[in-house]
């Protein structure tokens, strides 16, 4: 899973467990209240190994009758995600934040329920309540979590750069 897939998966997972709209922060001229907004996220790549190569296989992967060779590169990452919980009522915003944290705690208990490349979920700190004096007044709370996962890339011999070098050698002849 990459960063985009993580955010989309979180958005659909939260939407299945909550009865309010789940959005990302890139909204314009739109203030759905109540709502949960995936407000901010950042990803850091980790390097735990000398190489990203995590395995290889030889077989008929697409059932076309030909044997193929694949190798797999796995990249570890940590993504911090902040959730902005918004409601008109101060008590209801706290209850909604508790529901978000409950879903995140269930993901923490079994990360593979969210995605098979997610290794760990850790809840972070929350923020102090803020109030926007719009008409009517809005209350906002922040929850955060860190997601530790893998991004696996499948490579085949056609992806190798050596094919380009071979084509150059075939196209250009050197006369000593």
C-alpha positions in Angstrom: 0.0 0.0 0.0 1.3 3.5 -0.8 0.3 6.8 0.8 -2.7 7.4 -1.5 -4.1 3.9 -1.0 -3.7 4.3 2.8 -5.8 7.6 2.8 -8.4 6.1 0.5 -8.7 3.0 2.5 -9.0 5.0 5.8 -11.6 7.2 4.3 -13.8 4.2 3.2 -13.2 2.3 6.4 -14.3 5.3 8.5 -17.3 5.9 6.3 -18.4 2.4 6.9 -18.2 2.8 10.7 -19.6 6.4 11.1 -22.8 8.1 10.0 -21.1 11.4 9.1 -19.3 12.5 5.9 -15.6 11.5 5.8 -13.6 14.0 3.7 -10.0 15.0 3.0 -8.8 18.5 3.6 -8.8 19.6 0.0 -12.3 20.9 0.1 -13.3 24.3 -1.3 -16.3 26.3 -0.2 -17.6 23.4 1.7 -18.1 23.0 5.4 -20.1 19.8 6.1 -21.0 19.7 9.8 -20.9 17.2 11.4 -18.0 15.6 9.7 -14.6 13.9 10.1 -11.9 15.4 7.9 -8.6 13.7 7.2 -6.9 17.0 7.7 -3.2 16.4 7.4 -0.8 13.5 6.7 2.9 13.0 6.1 4.9 10.0 5.2 8.5 9.1 6.2 10.2 6.2 4.4 12.2 3.8 6.7 15.3 1.8 5.7 15.6 -1.3 7.9 17.5 -3.5 5.4 20.5 -3.3 3.1 18.3 -4.0 0.1 14.6 -3.6 -0.6 14.4 -7.0 -2.3 12.0 -9.2 -0.3 11.6 -12.2 -2.5 11.3 -13.7 -6.0 9.1 -16.2 -7.7 9.0 -18.2 -11.0 5.6 -19.4 -12.3 2.6 -18.8 -14.5 1.1 -15.8 -12.6 -1.5 -14.7 -15.2 -2.6 -18.2 -16.3 -1.5 -17.6 -19.9 0.7 -20.8 -20.1 4.1 -19.1 -20.0 6.4 -19.2 -17.1 7.5 -15.8 -15.8 10.0 -14.5 -13.3 9.1 -11.8 -10.8 10.9 -10.3 -7.9 9.5 -8.1 -5.1 10.8 -4.9 -3.6 9.3 -3.9 -0.2 9.7 -0.4 1.2 8.7 0.4 4.8 7.0 3.6 5.7 5.3 5.5 8.6 2.4 7.8 7.8 1.1 10.2 10.5 -2.5 11.1 9.9 -4.6 13.9 11.7 -8.3 13.7 11.8 -10.4 16.8 12.4 -13.7 16.1 14.0 -16.3 18.8 13.6 -19.8 19.2 15.0 -22.2 21.9 16.2 -22.5 20.6 19.7 -19.5 20.4 22.1 -20.7 17.1 23.7 -21.5 15.5 20.3 -18.1 16.4 18.9 -16.5 14.6 21.8 -18.7 11.5 21.2 -17.8 11.6 17.5 -14.1 11.8 18.3 -14.5 8.8 20.6 -16.1 6.8 17.8 -13.1 7.7 15.5 -10.7 6.6 18.2 -12.6 3.4 18.7 -12.2 2.6 15.0 -8.5 3.4 15.2 -8.1 1.2 18.3 -9.7 -1.7 16.4 -7.3 -1.1 13.6 -4.4 -1.0 16.2 -5.6 -4.4 17.5 -5.6 -6.0 14.1 -3.9 -3.9 11.4 -4.5 -6.5 8.7 -8.2 -5.9 8.9 -7.6 -2.5 7.2 -5.0 -3.7 4.7 -2.7 -6.7 4.3 0.4 -4.4 4.0 -0.3 -2.5 7.2 1.9 -3.7 10.1 1.0 -1.4 12.9 -1.3 1.5 14.0 -0.5 3.7 17.0 -2.8 6.4 18.3 -1.4 9.8 18.8 -2.3 12.7 20.9 -5.4 14.8 20.4 -5.8 18.5 20.3 -7.6 21.0 22.4 -11.1 21.9 21.4 -11.4 24.9 19.1 -14.6 26.8 18.3 -15.5 28.7 15.2 -18.0 31.4 15.7 -19.9 30.9 12.5 -23.7 30.8 12.5 -24.3 28.3 14.2 -21.2 27.8 16.3 -18.9 24.8 15.4 -16.7 22.8 17.7 -13.6 20.9 16.4 -11.4 18.3 18.0 -8.3 16.6 16.6 -7.2 12.9 16.8 -4.1 11.5 15.2 -2.6 8.1 14.4 0.6 6.7 12.9 0.4 3.9 10.4 3.4 1.6 9.9 3.3 -0.4 6.7 4.9 -1.8 3.6 4.7 -0.8 -0.1 5.5 -3.7 -2.3 6.5 -3.3 -5.9 6.6 -6.2 -8.3 9.3 -6.2 -11.0 9.7 -8.4 -14.1 12.7 -8.9 -16.4 11.1 -6.4 -18.9 11.5 -3.7 -16.2 15.3 -4.1 -16.1 17.5 -1.3 -17.6 19.8 -3.9 -19.2 17.4 -4.3 -22.1 18.1 -0.6 -23.0 21.8 -1.2 -22.9 21.5 -4.3 -25.1 19.4 -2.3 -27.6 22.1 0.4 -27.8 24.8 -2.2 -28.3 22.7 -3.8 -31.1 22.0 -0.5 -32.8 25.6 1.0 -32.7 28.5 -0.9 -34.0 32.1 0.1 -33.2 34.8 -0.3 -35.7 38.3 -0.4 -34.1 
